[in-house]
Amino acid sequence: FIGSKAAYALSQNLKVIACIGELLEEREAGKTFDVCFKQLKAFA
């Protein structure tokens, strides 16, 4: 969903800023990499 929106924006010569991050609970559980990786995959 977000990946297609970003692709469309880029096709219209717009700049895209991807804001990603984990919740405090995810950080404390050591899941930062997994959470952020999953979020970034949406843009690939």
C-alpha positions in Angstrom: 0.0 0.0 0.0 2.6 2.6 1.1 5.1 1.4 -1.5 2.7 2.0 -4.4 1.9 5.5 -3.0 5.6 6.3 -2.8 6.2 4.9 -6.3 3.4 7.1 -7.6 4.8 10.2 -5.9 8.3 9.5 -7.3 6.8 9.1 -10.8 5.3 12.6 -10.5 8.8 14.0 -9.6 7.8 14.5 -6.0 10.3 13.9 -3.1 9.4 11.1 -0.7 10.6 11.0 3.0 10.1 7.7 4.7 9.6 8.0 8.4 10.1 4.7 10.2 10.6 3.5 13.7 9.8 1.2 16.5 7.7 1.4 19.6 9.4 1.7 23.0 8.3 -1.8 23.8 9.8 -3.1 20.5 13.1 -1.4 21.3 13.2 -2.8 24.8 12.5 -6.2 23.4 15.5 -5.9 21.0 13.3 -5.9 17.9 14.4 -2.6 16.4 16.1 -4.1 13.4 13.3 -6.5 12.6 10.6 -3.8 12.9 12.5 -1.2 10.8 13.5 -3.7 8.2 9.9 -4.7 7.8 8.9 -1.1 7.4 11.6 -0.4 4.8 10.6 -3.5 2.8 7.4 -1.7 1.9 9.4 0.8 -0.1 11.5 -1.8 -2.0 
